[in-house]
Amino acid sequence: MVNPQTEDIVIVKKAFAFAKEAHTGHQRLSGEPYFLHLAETAQILAELNVGGATIAAGLLHDAIEDVGIKREDIVREFGEEIAFLVDGVTKLGHLKYKGADRHSESLRKLFVAMSEDIRVLLIKLADRLHNMRTLSHVPKDKQKRIATETLEIYAPIAYRLGIRKLNRELEDLAFPYVYPSEYEEMRKVLKELHLDRTESLEKFSRSVKKELAKEGLTKVKIEYRVKSLYSLYKKYLRNDRDLGKIYDVSAMRILVDSVTDCYHILGIIHRRWRPLPQRIKDYIADAKINGYQALHTTVFIGDGNIVEVQIKTHDMYRYSEYGIASHLSYKEKSGHNKALAWVYAFLPKSKELEEANNVKNKDIPKWISELAAYKESTKDNKLFREELTSDFFNHRIFVFSPKGDVVDLPIDSTPIDFAYSIHSDIGNHMTGAKVNGKLASLDTKVYNGDIVTIMTNENAKPNQKWLGLAKTSMARRHIRHKLSELKKSKRN
């Protein structure tokens, strides 16, 4: 039986040689050989710990579009799986951001491709990240279009997939092209903060290490950072341009081996430094809907500064950075080795990589399938764009059922949205709702952490007014469908 790892090595080396040959003489706008872009794309994918088939497709992703290689050639040389991935990325390559209505059909195609195989999107994200790193070589008139598309489409998608490593860099690379004056404003603000905050964080880090060592906690990794520019800018706007209201400009990350150590360290931190009220969050007991786990607290560190402290296990950290890519790749928890370290041999600037398996299943998140469903359900481009903005690119809240199930909803959602997110039958037969144990009207806005109970009756049915109360397009689609059915049944 052939070792899957050996298969990965063989297929990626073959794709590397094939792509290099196919793109001979092909140059980028910077004058560099085009193959460097493919190698860098593959490198980004390798750092996401995806399997060999995905890395190979990353190396080949422009072969059909740019140098005339036929799909059947890819099938013959690499098999149907890799050809499918390459073909999917090729189709996405035709999507150009034109804004508002004209872009809606392109977005539909993007979400359909995502729903067919999430690896197509991962390759596209890696491709886009390297293109953003080299955007300065693109003609000025195209820079803003590409950066805007990145900021409005690809960075939010990376965030929803939990791939914060890509999301942060895409945002920060696009920021100066889309909002140049705001970028300069934030850069000056952060420059003034940086020296003071960095020195303060270094001192705080040393103090934390001493406190943990007193308790025998020496196998601890501590890192700190000052918030990235675009992330700071978004919070700056949400807090009325008042930096004093932003408590995580400075953050410290503490990585440990076990969940028990996480809670132990939280106790040590609170015993030594005073926490801010309402700023302690236990995402280990109640993970975010995308799987993120950690303990968060914000403390006064004694020199006038405030620092957010994030406490995670190493596995939690890996997931927080790589999201769904981590989930796809790490199917076993039997310890990490350097199974993809061979990529280092021929991918420029490669870092040491951890275990990854050749991914065969697709693991498509529910929200991607719902977005793909827009293709059939919505013909109105303006409506599609509005629904997409409210459902997908807006901030989200996490609401609980009485049994503790978590439902991911847009801000300003109502019990109607909650009911339909559970099941269309529950929504269609809803008679009322309770929020945190108290009766609530159907137009009540639900908030992060609310517990919502839906009351139903088999004779109940939705009415036209619900369309104005529902926030999510999914709820509105189900309501319209049911109202249409009721209208037809009355005629008959």
Buried (B, 14 or more C-beta within 10 A) or exposed (E): EEEBBEBBBEBBBBBBEBBBEBBEEBEBEEEEBBBBBBBBBBBBBBBBBBBBBBBBBBBBBBBBBBBEBEBEBBBEBBEEBBBBBBBBBBBBBEBEBEEEEEBBEBBBBBBBBBBBBBBBBBBBBBBBBBBBBBBEEBEEEEBBBBBBBBBBBBBBBBBBBBBBBBBBBBBBBBBBBBBEEBBEBBBEBBEEBEEBBBEBBEBBBEBBBEBBEEEEBEEBEBEBBBBBBBBBBEBBEEEEEEBEEBBBBBBBBBBBEEBEBBBBBBEBBBEBBEBEEEBBBBBBEEBBBBBBBBBBBBBEBEEEBBBBBBBBBEBBBBBBBBBBBBBBBBEEEEEBEEBBBBBBEBBEEBEEBBBBBBBEEEEBBEBBEBBBBBBEBBEEBEBBBEBBEBBBBBEBBBBBBEEEEEBBBBBBBBBBBBBBBBEBBBBBBBEBBBBEEEEBEBEBBBBEEBBBBBBBEEEEBBEEEBBEBBBBBBBBBBBBBBBEEEEEEEEE
